[in-house]
Amino acid sequence: MPSIDDFRFESHQLLLELDAATMGMMTLVSSRCVSGPAWDAANERQREAYRSWDAFMNTPPIADTDKFPAKVGTSN
């Protein structure tokens, strides 16, 4: 069974990729490159990074997750 540390690690890795992909797109925007092959590749990278993170965050709950705090600053 995955632990909370496994969850945090995987989430962090996915968020790093999402952040890098988004930053890549913003770099292209600031250099006025919002079309063409570079833009298409950056757009697809960002879209896939978001899909991966969203799929990870919306997987069915695992056993014992009811032990996690319901909200930050509260406990069950």
PDB file of N, CA, C and O in Angstrom:
ATOM      1  N   MET A   1       0.843  -1.173   0.000  1.00  0.00           N
ATOM      2  CA  MET A   1       0.000   0.000   0.000  1.00  0.00           C
ATOM      3  C   MET A   1       0.893   1.243   0.000  1.00  0.00           C
ATOM      4  O   MET A   1       1.824   1.346   0.800  1.00  0.00           O
ATOM      5  N   PRO A   2       0.608   2.172  -0.890  1.00  0.00           N
ATOM      6  CA  PRO A   2       1.411   3.394  -0.921  1.00  0.00           C
ATOM      7  C   PRO A   2       1.264   4.195   0.376  1.00  0.00           C
ATOM      8  O   PRO A   2       0.190   4.248   0.976  1.00  0.00           O
ATOM      9  N   SER A   3       2.331   4.793   0.775  1.00  0.00           N
ATOM     10  CA  SER A   3       2.302   5.609   1.989  1.00  0.00           C
ATOM     11  C   SER A   3       2.053   7.067   1.613  1.00  0.00           C
ATOM     12  O   SER A   3       2.072   7.432   0.438  1.00  0.00           O
ATOM     13  N   ILE A   4       1.824   7.879   2.618  1.00  0.00           N
ATOM     14  CA  ILE A   4       1.652   9.314   2.377  1.00  0.00           C
ATOM     15  C   ILE A   4       2.921   9.908   1.782  1.00  0.00           C
ATOM     16  O   ILE A   4       2.852  10.843   0.984  1.00  0.00           O
ATOM     17  N   ASP A   5       4.073   9.376   2.159  1.00  0.00           N
ATOM     18  CA  ASP A   5       5.328   9.866   1.577  1.00  0.00           C
ATOM     19  C   ASP A   5       5.407   9.534   0.094  1.00  0.00           C
ATOM     20  O   ASP A   5       5.889  10.344  -0.698  1.00  0.00           O
ATOM     21  N   ASP A   6       4.935   8.339  -0.292  1.00  0.00           N
ATOM     22  CA  ASP A   6       4.898   7.977  -1.713  1.00  0.00           C
ATOM     23  C   ASP A   6       3.981   8.935  -2.476  1.00  0.00           C
ATOM     24  O   ASP A   6       4.316   9.408  -3.561  1.00  0.00           O
ATOM     25  N   PHE A   7       2.824   9.206  -1.886  1.00  0.00           N
ATOM     26  CA  PHE A   7       1.875  10.135  -2.494  1.00  0.00           C
ATOM     27  C   PHE A   7       2.501  11.521  -2.663  1.00  0.00           C
ATOM     28  O   PHE A   7       2.415  12.121  -3.735  1.00  0.00           O
ATOM     29  N   ARG A   8       3.118  12.015  -1.617  1.00  0.00           N
ATOM     30  CA  ARG A   8       3.739  13.341  -1.661  1.00  0.00           C
ATOM     31  C   ARG A   8       4.855  13.393  -2.704  1.00  0.00           C
ATOM     32  O   ARG A   8       4.978  14.379  -3.430  1.00  0.00           O
ATOM     33  N   PHE A   9       5.670  12.334  -2.782  1.00  0.00           N
ATOM     34  CA  PHE A   9       6.770  12.298  -3.741  1.00  0.00           C
ATOM     35  C   PHE A   9       6.235  12.335  -5.169  1.00  0.00           C
ATOM     36  O   PHE A   9       6.689  13.133  -5.989  1.00  0.00           O
ATOM     37  N   GLU A  10       5.265  11.465  -5.461  1.00  0.00           N
ATOM     38  CA  GLU A  10       4.710  11.410  -6.817  1.00  0.00           C
ATOM     39  C   GLU A  10       4.022  12.729  -7.179  1.00  0.00           C
ATOM     40  O   GLU A  10       4.185  13.235  -8.289  1.00  0.00           O
ATOM     41  N   SER A  11       3.264  13.273  -6.249  1.00  0.00           N
ATOM     42  CA  SER A  11       2.598  14.549  -6.494  1.00  0.00           C
ATOM     43  C   SER A  11       3.627  15.639  -6.784  1.00  0.00           C
ATOM     44  O   SER A  11       3.448  16.447  -7.695  1.00  0.00           O
ATOM     45  N   HIS A  12       4.689  15.655  -6.010  1.00  0.00           N
ATOM     46  CA  HIS A  12       5.740  16.659  -6.201  1.00  0.00           C
ATOM     47  C   HIS A  12       6.387  16.513  -7.578  1.00  0.00           C
ATOM     48  O   HIS A  12       6.621  17.512  -8.259  1.00  0.00           O
ATOM     49  N   GLN A  13       6.676  15.293  -7.990  1.00  0.00           N
ATOM     50  CA  GLN A  13       7.288  15.072  -9.301  1.00  0.00           C
ATOM     51  C   GLN A  13       6.374  15.567 -10.419  1.00  0.00           C
ATOM     52  O   GLN A  13       6.825  16.226 -11.356  1.00  0.00           O
ATOM     53  N   LEU A  14       5.090  15.245 -10.311  1.00  0.00           N
ATOM     54  CA  LEU A  14       4.138  15.683 -11.332  1.00  0.00           C
ATOM     55  C   LEU A  14       3.996  17.203 -11.353  1.00  0.00           C
ATOM     56  O   LEU A  14       3.887  17.803 -12.422  1.00  0.00           O
ATOM     57  N   LEU A  15       3.996  17.818 -10.187  1.00  0.00           N
ATOM     58  CA  LEU A  15       3.898  19.278 -10.126  1.00  0.00           C
ATOM     59  C   LEU A  15       5.151  19.963 -10.661  1.00  0.00           C
ATOM     60  O   LEU A  15       5.066  21.039 -11.254  1.00  0.00           O
ATOM     61  N   LEU A  16       6.309  19.348 -10.456  1.00  0.00           N
ATOM     62  CA  LEU A  16       7.535  19.906 -11.039  1.00  0.00           C
ATOM     63  C   LEU A  16       7.451  19.926 -12.560  1.00  0.00           C
ATOM     64  O   LEU A  16       7.828  20.912 -13.194  1.00  0.00           O
ATOM     65  N   GLU A  17       6.955  18.837 -13.146  1.00  0.00           N
ATOM     66  CA  GLU A  17       6.814  18.782 -14.600  1.00  0.00           C
ATOM     67  C   GLU A  17       5.767  19.781 -15.078  1.00  0.00           C
ATOM     68  O   GLU A  17       5.971  20.456 -16.087  1.00  0.00           O
ATOM     69  N   LEU A  18       4.656  19.880 -14.367  1.00  0.00           N
ATOM     70  CA  LEU A  18       3.623  20.846 -14.745  1.00  0.00           C
ATOM     71  C   LEU A  18       4.167  22.272 -14.676  1.00  0.00           C
ATOM     72  O   LEU A  18       3.916  23.079 -15.571  1.00  0.00           O
ATOM     73  N   ASP A  19       4.897  22.575 -13.635  1.00  0.00           N
ATOM     74  CA  ASP A  19       5.485  23.910 -13.492  1.00  0.00           C
ATOM     75  C   ASP A  19       6.481  24.191 -14.613  1.00  0.00           C
ATOM     76  O   ASP A  19       6.475  25.277 -15.193  1.00  0.00           O
ATOM     77  N   ALA A  20       7.334  23.219 -14.919  1.00  0.00           N
ATOM     78  CA  ALA A  20       8.328  23.402 -15.985  1.00  0.00           C
ATOM     79  C   ALA A  20       7.645  23.582 -17.342  1.00  0.00           C
ATOM     80  O   ALA A  20       8.058  24.417 -18.146  1.00  0.00           O
ATOM     81  N   ALA A  21       6.604  22.797 -17.588  1.00  0.00           N
ATOM     82  CA  ALA A  21       5.890  22.907 -18.860  1.00  0.00           C
ATOM     83  C   ALA A  21       5.190  24.259 -18.983  1.00  0.00           C
ATOM     84  O   ALA A  21       5.213  24.878 -20.047  1.00  0.00           O
ATOM     85  N   THR A  22       4.576  24.712 -17.906  1.00  0.00           N
ATOM     86  CA  THR A  22       3.904  26.011 -17.915  1.00  0.00           C
ATOM     87  C   THR A  22       4.919  27.136 -18.100  1.00  0.00           C
ATOM     88  O   THR A  22       4.681  28.078 -18.856  1.00  0.00           O
ATOM     89  N   MET A  23       6.039  27.034 -17.413  1.00  0.00           N
ATOM     90  CA  MET A  23       7.087  28.048 -17.557  1.00  0.00           C
ATOM     91  C   MET A  23       7.618  28.072 -18.992  1.00  0.00           C
ATOM     92  O   MET A  23       7.912  29.140 -19.528  1.00  0.00           O
ATOM     93  N   GLY A  24       7.738  26.907 -19.607  1.00  0.00           N
ATOM     94  CA  GLY A  24       8.167  26.856 -21.003  1.00  0.00           C
ATOM     95  C   GLY A  24       7.216  27.613 -21.916  1.00  0.00           C
ATOM     96  O   GLY A  24       7.646  28.334 -22.816  1.00  0.00           O
ATOM     97  N   MET A  25       5.920  27.443 -21.678  1.00  0.00           N
ATOM     98  CA  MET A  25       4.938  28.181 -22.475  1.00  0.00           C
ATOM     99  C   MET A  25       5.034  29.682 -22.219  1.00  0.00           C
ATOM    100  O   MET A  25       4.978  30.477 -23.158  1.00  0.00           O
ATOM    101  N   MET A  26       5.176  30.065 -20.979  1.00  0.00           N
ATOM    102  CA  MET A  26       5.250  31.491 -20.648  1.00  0.00           C
ATOM    103  C   MET A  26       6.511  32.134 -21.230  1.00  0.00           C
ATOM    104  O   MET A  26       6.505  33.307 -21.603  1.00  0.00           O
ATOM    105  N   THR A  27       7.584  31.356 -21.302  1.00  0.00           N
ATOM    106  CA  THR A  27       8.813  31.851 -21.933  1.00  0.00           C
ATOM    107  C   THR A  27       8.566  32.129 -23.412  1.00  0.00           C
ATOM    108  O   THR A  27       9.025  33.138 -23.947  1.00  0.00           O
ATOM    109  N   LEU A  28       7.841  31.230 -24.065  1.00  0.00           N
ATOM    110  CA  LEU A  28       7.508  31.457 -25.471  1.00  0.00           C
ATOM    111  C   LEU A  28       6.607  32.679 -25.634  1.00  0.00           C
ATOM    112  O   LEU A  28       6.786  33.462 -26.567  1.00  0.00           O
ATOM    113  N   VAL A  29       5.646  32.845 -24.737  1.00  0.00           N
ATOM    114  CA  VAL A  29       4.763  34.018 -24.796  1.00  0.00           C
ATOM    115  C   VAL A  29       5.583  35.302 -24.678  1.00  0.00           C
ATOM    116  O   VAL A  29       5.387  36.246 -25.443  1.00  0.00           O
ATOM    117  N   SER A  30       6.500  35.327 -23.714  1.00  0.00           N
ATOM    118  CA  SER A  30       7.290  36.552 -23.513  1.00  0.00           C
ATOM    119  C   SER A  30       8.218  36.837 -24.689  1.00  0.00           C
ATOM    120  O   SER A  30       8.621  37.980 -24.903  1.00  0.00           O
ATOM    121  N   SER A  31       8.555  35.801 -25.450  1.00  0.00           N
ATOM    122  CA  SER A  31       9.384  36.029 -26.640  1.00  0.00           C
ATOM    123  C   SER A  31       8.531  36.149 -27.911  1.00  0.00           C
ATOM    124  O   SER A  31       9.039  36.097 -29.030  1.00  0.00           O
ATOM    125  N   ARG A  32       7.225  36.309 -27.700  1.00  0.00           N
ATOM    126  CA  ARG A  32       6.261  36.513 -28.794  1.00  0.00           C
ATOM    127  C   ARG A  32       6.232  35.357 -29.788  1.00  0.00           C
ATOM    128  O   ARG A  32       6.048  35.558 -30.989  1.00  0.00           O
ATOM    129  N   CYS A  33       6.410  34.172 -29.282  1.00  0.00           N
ATOM    130  CA  CYS A  33       6.351  32.967 -30.119  1.00  0.00           C
ATOM    131  C   CYS A  33       5.141  32.147 -29.668  1.00  0.00           C
ATOM    132  O   CYS A  33       5.262  31.243 -28.842  1.00  0.00           O
ATOM    133  N   VAL A  34       3.971  32.478 -30.227  1.00  0.00           N
ATOM    134  CA  VAL A  34       2.750  31.797 -29.799  1.00  0.00           C
ATOM    135  C   VAL A  34       2.093  31.014 -30.931  1.00  0.00           C
ATOM    136  O   VAL A  34       0.882  30.792 -30.930  1.00  0.00           O
ATOM    137  N   SER A  35       2.902  30.604 -31.885  1.00  0.00           N
ATOM    138  CA  SER A  35       2.429  29.727 -32.949  1.00  0.00           C
ATOM    139  C   SER A  35       3.636  28.997 -33.525  1.00  0.00           C
ATOM    140  O   SER A  35       4.785  29.369 -33.287  1.00  0.00           O
ATOM    141  N   GLY A  36       3.348  27.965 -34.278  1.00  0.00           N
ATOM    142  CA  GLY A  36       4.414  27.202 -34.902  1.00  0.00           C
ATOM    143  C   GLY A  36       4.770  25.952 -34.117  1.00  0.00           C
ATOM    144  O   GLY A  36       4.148  25.653 -33.097  1.00  0.00           O
ATOM    145  N   PRO A  37       5.773  25.220 -34.593  1.00  0.00           N
ATOM    146  CA  PRO A  37       6.128  23.934 -33.992  1.00  0.00           C
ATOM    147  C   PRO A  37       6.568  24.022 -32.531  1.00  0.00           C
ATOM    148  O   PRO A  37       6.218  23.154 -31.731  1.00  0.00           O
ATOM    149  N   ALA A  38       7.322  25.048 -32.176  1.00  0.00           N
ATOM    150  CA  ALA A  38       7.778  25.174 -30.781  1.00  0.00           C
ATOM    151  C   ALA A  38       6.584  25.395 -29.856  1.00  0.00           C
ATOM    152  O   ALA A  38       6.512  24.811 -28.775  1.00  0.00           O
ATOM    153  N   TRP A  39       5.648  26.240 -30.286  1.00  0.00           N
ATOM    154  CA  TRP A  39       4.451  26.496 -29.483  1.00  0.00           C
ATOM    155  C   TRP A  39       3.604  25.233 -29.362  1.00  0.00           C
ATOM    156  O   TRP A  39       3.121  24.901 -28.280  1.00  0.00           O
ATOM    157  N   ASP A  40       3.430  24.534 -30.480  1.00  0.00           N
ATOM    158  CA  ASP A  40       2.630  23.307 -30.455  1.00  0.00           C
ATOM    159  C   ASP A  40       3.231  22.279 -29.499  1.00  0.00           C
ATOM    160  O   ASP A  40       2.505  21.632 -28.744  1.00  0.00           O
ATOM    161  N   ALA A  41       4.546  22.130 -29.529  1.00  0.00           N
ATOM    162  CA  ALA A  41       5.217  21.172 -28.640  1.00  0.00           C
ATOM    163  C   ALA A  41       5.077  21.592 -27.179  1.00  0.00           C
ATOM    164  O   ALA A  41       4.810  20.759 -26.312  1.00  0.00           O
ATOM    165  N   ALA A  42       5.258  22.877 -26.909  1.00  0.00           N
ATOM    166  CA  ALA A  42       5.129  23.371 -25.537  1.00  0.00           C
ATOM    167  C   ALA A  42       3.695  23.231 -25.041  1.00  0.00           C
ATOM    168  O   ALA A  42       3.463  22.868 -23.888  1.00  0.00           O
ATOM    169  N   ASN A  43       2.744  23.517 -25.907  1.00  0.00           N
ATOM    170  CA  ASN A  43       1.335  23.393 -25.555  1.00  0.00           C
ATOM    171  C   ASN A  43       0.989  21.938 -25.223  1.00  0.00           C
ATOM    172  O   ASN A  43       0.306  21.669 -24.235  1.00  0.00           O
ATOM    173  N   GLU A  44       1.454  21.019 -26.039  1.00  0.00           N
ATOM    174  CA  GLU A  44       1.181  19.599 -25.787  1.00  0.00           C
ATOM    175  C   GLU A  44       1.863  19.123 -24.508  1.00  0.00           C
ATOM    176  O   GLU A  44       1.279  18.352 -23.747  1.00  0.00           O
ATOM    177  N   ARG A  45       3.084  19.571 -24.266  1.00  0.00           N
ATOM    178  CA  ARG A  45       3.786  19.192 -23.028  1.00  0.00           C
ATOM    179  C   ARG A  45       3.008  19.673 -21.803  1.00  0.00           C
ATOM    180  O   ARG A  45       2.835  18.926 -20.840  1.00  0.00           O
ATOM    181  N   GLN A  46       2.544  20.915 -21.843  1.00  0.00           N
ATOM    182  CA  GLN A  46       1.804  21.463 -20.708  1.00  0.00           C
ATOM    183  C   GLN A  46       0.474  20.738 -20.530  1.00  0.00           C
ATOM    184  O   GLN A  46       0.077  20.429 -19.406  1.00  0.00           O
ATOM    185  N   ARG A  47      -0.200  20.471 -21.614  1.00  0.00           N
ATOM    186  CA  ARG A  47      -1.483  19.764 -21.556  1.00  0.00           C
ATOM    187  C   ARG A  47      -1.305  18.367 -20.959  1.00  0.00           C
ATOM    188  O   ARG A  47      -2.091  17.948 -20.109  1.00  0.00           O
ATOM    189  N   GLU A  48      -0.281  17.654 -21.400  1.00  0.00           N
ATOM    190  CA  GLU A  48      -0.027  16.301 -20.889  1.00  0.00           C
ATOM    191  C   GLU A  48       0.395  16.331 -19.421  1.00  0.00           C
ATOM    192  O   GLU A  48      -0.007  15.465 -18.644  1.00  0.00           O
ATOM    193  N   ALA A  49       1.192  17.311 -19.041  1.00  0.00           N
ATOM    194  CA  ALA A  49       1.601  17.431 -17.638  1.00  0.00           C
ATOM    195  C   ALA A  49       0.386  17.673 -16.749  1.00  0.00           C
ATOM    196  O   ALA A  49       0.280  17.097 -15.666  1.00  0.00           O
ATOM    197  N   TYR A  50      -0.528  18.523 -17.206  1.00  0.00           N
ATOM    198  CA  TYR A  50      -1.742  18.772 -16.423  1.00  0.00           C
ATOM    199  C   TYR A  50      -2.605  17.519 -16.359  1.00  0.00           C
ATOM    200  O   TYR A  50      -3.119  17.179 -15.293  1.00  0.00           O
ATOM    201  N   ARG A  51      -2.770  16.827 -17.488  1.00  0.00           N
ATOM    202  CA  ARG A  51      -3.566  15.587 -17.500  1.00  0.00           C
ATOM    203  C   ARG A  51      -2.998  14.564 -16.519  1.00  0.00           C
ATOM    204  O   ARG A  51      -3.750  13.921 -15.787  1.00  0.00           O
ATOM    205  N   SER A  52      -1.688  14.416 -16.504  1.00  0.00           N
ATOM    206  CA  SER A  52      -1.047  13.450 -15.605  1.00  0.00           C
ATOM    207  C   SER A  52      -1.281  13.811 -14.149  1.00  0.00           C
ATOM    208  O   SER A  52      -1.617  12.948 -13.338  1.00  0.00           O
ATOM    209  N   TRP A  53      -1.106  15.076 -13.816  1.00  0.00           N
ATOM    210  CA  TRP A  53      -1.324  15.516 -12.436  1.00  0.00           C
ATOM    211  C   TRP A  53      -2.791  15.364 -12.045  1.00  0.00           C
ATOM    212  O   TRP A  53      -3.095  14.892 -10.949  1.00  0.00           O
ATOM    213  N   ASP A  54      -3.700  15.760 -12.931  1.00  0.00           N
ATOM    214  CA  ASP A  54      -5.128  15.658 -12.656  1.00  0.00           C
ATOM    215  C   ASP A  54      -5.546  14.198 -12.471  1.00  0.00           C
ATOM    216  O   ASP A  54      -6.313  13.887 -11.560  1.00  0.00           O
ATOM    217  N   ALA A  55      -5.053  13.308 -13.319  1.00  0.00           N
ATOM    218  CA  ALA A  55      -5.379  11.887 -13.185  1.00  0.00           C
ATOM    219  C   ALA A  55      -4.862  11.334 -11.862  1.00  0.00           C
ATOM    220  O   ALA A  55      -5.551  10.557 -11.200  1.00  0.00           O
ATOM    221  N   PHE A  56      -3.665  11.729 -11.480  1.00  0.00           N
ATOM    222  CA  PHE A  56      -3.094  11.272 -10.214  1.00  0.00           C
ATOM    223  C   PHE A  56      -3.927  11.761  -9.041  1.00  0.00           C
ATOM    224  O   PHE A  56      -4.210  10.997  -8.118  1.00  0.00           O
ATOM    225  N   MET A  57      -4.319  13.018  -9.070  1.00  0.00           N
ATOM    226  CA  MET A  57      -5.072  13.595  -7.956  1.00  0.00           C
ATOM    227  C   MET A  57      -6.500  13.074  -7.876  1.00  0.00           C
ATOM    228  O   MET A  57      -7.117  13.143  -6.813  1.00  0.00           O
ATOM    229  N   ASN A  58      -7.033  12.561  -8.960  1.00  0.00           N
ATOM    230  CA  ASN A  58      -8.424  12.111  -8.978  1.00  0.00           C
ATOM    231  C   ASN A  58      -8.571  10.600  -9.068  1.00  0.00           C
ATOM    232  O   ASN A  58      -9.615  10.103  -9.490  1.00  0.00           O
ATOM    233  N   THR A  59      -7.537   9.866  -8.676  1.00  0.00           N
ATOM    234  CA  THR A  59      -7.658   8.418  -8.613  1.00  0.00           C
ATOM    235  C   THR A  59      -8.514   8.056  -7.409  1.00  0.00           C
ATOM    236  O   THR A  59      -8.595   8.828  -6.453  1.00  0.00           O
ATOM    237  N   PRO A  60      -9.154   6.888  -7.442  1.00  0.00           N
ATOM    238  CA  PRO A  60      -9.955   6.481  -6.282  1.00  0.00           C
ATOM    239  C   PRO A  60      -9.095   6.437  -5.024  1.00  0.00           C
ATOM    240  O   PRO A  60      -7.909   6.114  -5.093  1.00  0.00           O
ATOM    241  N   PRO A  61      -9.683   6.756  -3.883  1.00  0.00           N
ATOM    242  CA  PRO A  61      -8.923   6.761  -2.625  1.00  0.00           C
ATOM    243  C   PRO A  61      -8.341   5.387  -2.305  1.00  0.00           C
ATOM    244  O   PRO A  61      -8.904   4.355  -2.670  1.00  0.00           O
ATOM    245  N   ILE A  62      -7.222   5.399  -1.626  1.00  0.00           N
ATOM    246  CA  ILE A  62      -6.597   4.165  -1.178  1.00  0.00           C
ATOM    247  C   ILE A  62      -6.988   3.912   0.269  1.00  0.00           C
ATOM    248  O   ILE A  62      -7.470   4.815   0.952  1.00  0.00           O
ATOM    249  N   ALA A  63      -6.786   2.715   0.727  1.00  0.00           N
ATOM    250  CA  ALA A  63      -7.118   2.360   2.107  1.00  0.00           C
ATOM    251  C   ALA A  63      -6.354   3.243   3.077  1.00  0.00           C
ATOM    252  O   ALA A  63      -5.228   3.657   2.799  1.00  0.00           O
ATOM    253  N   ASP A  64      -6.956   3.524   4.190  1.00  0.00           N
ATOM    254  CA  ASP A  64      -6.375   4.298   5.280  1.00  0.00           C
ATOM    255  C   ASP A  64      -6.253   5.788   4.992  1.00  0.00           C
ATOM    256  O   ASP A  64      -5.653   6.511   5.787  1.00  0.00           O
ATOM    257  N   THR A  65      -6.806   6.275   3.870  1.00  0.00           N
ATOM    258  CA  THR A  65      -6.727   7.712   3.635  1.00  0.00           C
ATOM    259  C   THR A  65      -7.678   8.469   4.544  1.00  0.00           C
ATOM    260  O   THR A  65      -7.575   9.689   4.677  1.00  0.00           O
ATOM    261  N   ASP A  66      -8.615   7.747   5.176  1.00  0.00           N
ATOM    262  CA  ASP A  66      -9.505   8.425   6.106  1.00  0.00           C
ATOM    263  C   ASP A  66      -8.748   8.909   7.339  1.00  0.00           C
ATOM    264  O   ASP A  66      -9.289   9.660   8.150  1.00  0.00           O
ATOM    265  N   LYS A  67      -7.499   8.479   7.475  1.00  0.00           N
ATOM    266  CA  LYS A  67      -6.673   8.928   8.594  1.00  0.00           C
ATOM    267  C   LYS A  67      -6.003  10.272   8.306  1.00  0.00           C
ATOM    268  O   LYS A  67      -5.453  10.899   9.211  1.00  0.00           O
ATOM    269  N   PHE A  68      -6.047  10.718   7.032  1.00  0.00           N
ATOM    270  CA  PHE A  68      -5.460  11.997   6.683  1.00  0.00           C
ATOM    271  C   PHE A  68      -6.379  13.113   7.165  1.00  0.00           C
ATOM    272  O   PHE A  68      -7.592  12.918   7.236  1.00  0.00           O
ATOM    273  N   PRO A  69      -5.832  14.268   7.494  1.00  0.00           N
ATOM    274  CA  PRO A  69      -6.682  15.401   7.877  1.00  0.00           C
ATOM    275  C   PRO A  69      -7.629  15.765   6.739  1.00  0.00           C
ATOM    276  O   PRO A  69      -7.241  15.751   5.571  1.00  0.00           O
ATOM    277  N   ALA A  70      -8.866  16.087   7.083  1.00  0.00           N
ATOM    278  CA  ALA A  70      -9.853  16.460   6.075  1.00  0.00           C
ATOM    279  C   ALA A  70      -9.477  17.780   5.413  1.00  0.00           C
ATOM    280  O   ALA A  70      -9.639  17.941   4.203  1.00  0.00           O
ATOM    281  N   LYS A  71      -8.980  18.712   6.197  1.00  0.00           N
ATOM    282  CA  LYS A  71      -8.551  20.014   5.687  1.00  0.00           C
ATOM    283  C   LYS A  71      -7.276  20.398   6.410  1.00  0.00           C
ATOM    284  O   LYS A  71      -6.985  19.909   7.502  1.00  0.00           O
ATOM    285  N   VAL A  72      -6.534  21.270   5.786  1.00  0.00           N
ATOM    286  CA  VAL A  72      -5.319  21.756   6.428  1.00  0.00           C
ATOM    287  C   VAL A  72      -5.700  22.417   7.746  1.00  0.00           C
ATOM    288  O   VAL A  72      -6.597  23.258   7.793  1.00  0.00           O
ATOM    289  N   GLY A  73      -5.015  22.031   8.809  1.00  0.00           N
ATOM    290  CA  GLY A  73      -5.268  22.628  10.107  1.00  0.00           C
ATOM    291  C   GLY A  73      -6.335  21.932  10.925  1.00  0.00           C
ATOM    292  O   GLY A  73      -6.642  22.361  12.037  1.00  0.00           O
ATOM    293  N   THR A  74      -6.917  20.838  10.377  1.00  0.00           N
ATOM    294  CA  THR A  74      -7.913  20.082  11.131  1.00  0.00           C
ATOM    295  C   THR A  74      -7.490  18.636  11.195  1.00  0.00           C
ATOM    296  O   THR A  74      -6.568  18.229  10.489  1.00  0.00           O
ATOM    297  N   SER A  75      -8.130  17.873  12.007  1.00  0.00           N
ATOM    298  CA  SER A  75      -7.855  16.438  12.062  1.00  0.00           C
ATOM    299  C   SER A  75      -9.166  15.692  12.167  1.00  0.00           C
ATOM    300  O   SER A  75     -10.188  16.262  12.549  1.00  0.00           O
ATOM    301  N   ASN A  76      -9.133  14.393  11.820  1.00  0.00           N
ATOM    302  CA  ASN A  76     -10.343  13.556  11.866  1.00  0.00           C
ATOM    303  C   ASN A  76     -10.610  13.086  13.266  1.00  0.00           C
ATOM    304  O   ASN A  76     -11.584  12.372  13.502  1.00  0.00           O
TER     305      ASN A  76
END
